[in-house]
Amino acid sequence: MSVLEKTRPDRKPAAAREPRVTDEHGRRIRVWELALRYVLLLVVLALTVGPFLWQLSTSLKGPTEDIYSSPPSFLPGHPTLHNYERVANTIPVWDYAFNSLKVATANVVTNCVGSALAGYALARLRYRGRRVATLVFILAMLVPVESIIIAQFTTMRELDLNNTLIGVVLPACIASMNVLLMRNAFLNLPYEIEEAAFVDGANAWQRFLRIAVPSVKGTLAVVAIFAFMGAWDDFLWPLIVLSDPDKFTLTIGLNYLHGTFANDERLVAAGTVIAVAPLIALFACLQRYFFRGVGEGAVKG
Amino acid sequence: MASSTVPTGSRARRGSRAPEDRPVRRVRRQLPSSPWLFAAPGLLITGVFVLYPFVSTVINSFTDRRTLIPGKFVGLANFRELLDDDMFWIGLRNSTLYVLGVVPALVILPLLLALLVQKNIPGITFFRSAFYTPVVASIVVVGLIWVWLLDERGLINSLLEIIGVGRVGFLSDQWLLLVSAMAVTVWKGLGYYMIIYLAALANVPRELHEAAAVDGAGAIRRFVTVTVPAVRSTMVLVGALSSVAAFKVFSEVYLMAGPSGGPAGEDTTLVMLVQRTGTGLTGRVGYASAISVVVFVVTVVLMLLVLRADRKDES
């Protein structure tokens, strides 16, 4: 993401040196235009982040507080964690969170290892059938998951893996998109370094592990983050493959909570906060890679 | 998969023998098996869980297979049944409406948002990140947040009551529900496409803007004559991505209308119909596969249509 990375370094010194604000071309921005921009930014901020805060606020309101009041009270009068206790007593929410964590972690490991290996084979190794292999991944990327999901379900039944967490992970555990992302990352490395290592007697595995992989850590981080987010947020596939409430992931557990206790808004709100908080924390720490992933993914997708 | 037949022991053997091997000999002896070993896990997973299901979806669509019954070849019976199935037409209508409603909003609004956050004014990185938050959240979380916001007694209705509009049944009326679900889709997608547009805007040469400004073009004029043509290919990309995603809509409507798509199923989308028909122990796999084939064909056609529109624009 060139926008975010290129412009970041020179912004701070400029602001420190001179009080007036300039745009990316060094031109001054007029005061009224600046004010208008901030007003619009705050409106959009209220629209995008407001709903999350309202949910948080609802989850912190105690049983005696009116959540339907008009005019609405935006802040809880007496904030309490009571609703979070109730969620844990209603559904095994921490087990569900642990299931989600297991699925997401497995998805990260398999995607990173599998797509780095396959990407390297497509980009760097010479063999008959390489173009066919590349074509296989491109075609697979173009097939919408929704249109094959029933057959994925019957395949999972044939393998006797339906209603297991392994069954949840398997279909997307080495996504074609990630393989192609890694392939492009390896293709962008200068070939000379690996050639030198080759001449020095390094075999394919040594070149892969010692030279190629350390050079594509950034792309690997993008793959890891999107694999984690994809697995943690996924809904349709776990909904189809899991039927036993013991094995639910958080999203399926939330759907169950909503279906059974729809009128208990505080309870559902507490559940959604539990589900979204870890990802928002992850995003806050690793924003750069989230933005980079959008850029790289969109170009390929 | 031919690659899976490579003995796994060859990896360890090669690794231990590497140091004393001469490079020239290694080229001959090692490379033939090793590349397939690298690609094997990826090819295996893709083959078993994407390509095989794709082929079996097509084959199943010509059978009366059920979850527990293998089924037999029935020719075009499933597709003939589709033509008479009201629920299929409702699903096709809703999914198509979804594309028409969501795509224009997702092509234009994120571009405007990108222009808003493009200039590096103080605090702008915070705003960029904040606008991206809905993308990070699970669609289930987002759906449930909006179910509560749009509730008969929820926040939006109490605000509407205060300004004198009165309460609106966003989630009880068939059409309002569909529109509300579209709004949620747009709300969740804004930040994602905003980032795509930001990258495109960074590549617009500033000389173009300056030249237009010197010629006396105002901000709106410059947007239409400089910005839009410069990011046109990105707009096409966003149009293609968002139309394919919109046609496959499932979660938003499932969460807001319920698993059966509203009281009479009037808000069912095609993918909801696939899920409802084909899963469970009594699932009609053959019939659901026929609907899946329709979903696949329409997404491919949408993709081609958008890309062709791009080529026509350029000529």
Interface residues (C-beta under 8 A of the other chain):
Chain A: M1 S2 V3 L4 K6 T7 R8 R11 A15 V21 D23 E24 H25 I29 L34 R37 Y38 L40 L41 V44 L45 L47 T48 V49 P51 F52 W54 Q55 T58 Y68 S69 S70 P71 P72 V113 G114 S115 L117 A118 Y120 A121 L122 L125 R126 Y127 G129 R130 A133 V136 F137 L139 A140 V143 P144 E146 S147 I148 I149 I150 A151 Q152 F153 T154 T155 R157 L170 P171 A172 C173 I174 S176 V179 F198 V199 G201 A202 N203 A204 W205 Q206 F208 M229 W232 D233 D234 F235 L236 L239 I240 L250 T251 L254 N255 H258 G259 E265 V268 A269 G271 T272 A275 V276 L279 I280 L282 F283 A284 Q287 F290 F291 V294 G295 A298 G301
Chain B: R11 R14 G15 A18 P19 D21 R22 P23 R26 Q30 L31 P32 S34 P35 W36 F38 A39 P41 G42 L43 I45 T46 G47 V48 F49 V50 L51 Y52 P53 F54 S56 T57 N60 R65 T67 L113 L116 V117 Q118 K119 N120 I121 P122 I124 T125 F127 R128 S129 A130 F131 Y132 T133 P134 V136 A137 S138 I139 V140 V141 L144 I145 W146 V147 W148 L149 D151 R153 G154 L155 S158 L159 E161 I162 W187 L190 G191 Y192 I195 I196 L198 A199 L201 A202 N203 R206 H209 E210 L237 L241 V244 K248 F250 S251 L255 G258 P259 V271 V274 Q275 G278 T279 G283 V285 A288 S289 S292 V293 V295 F296 T299
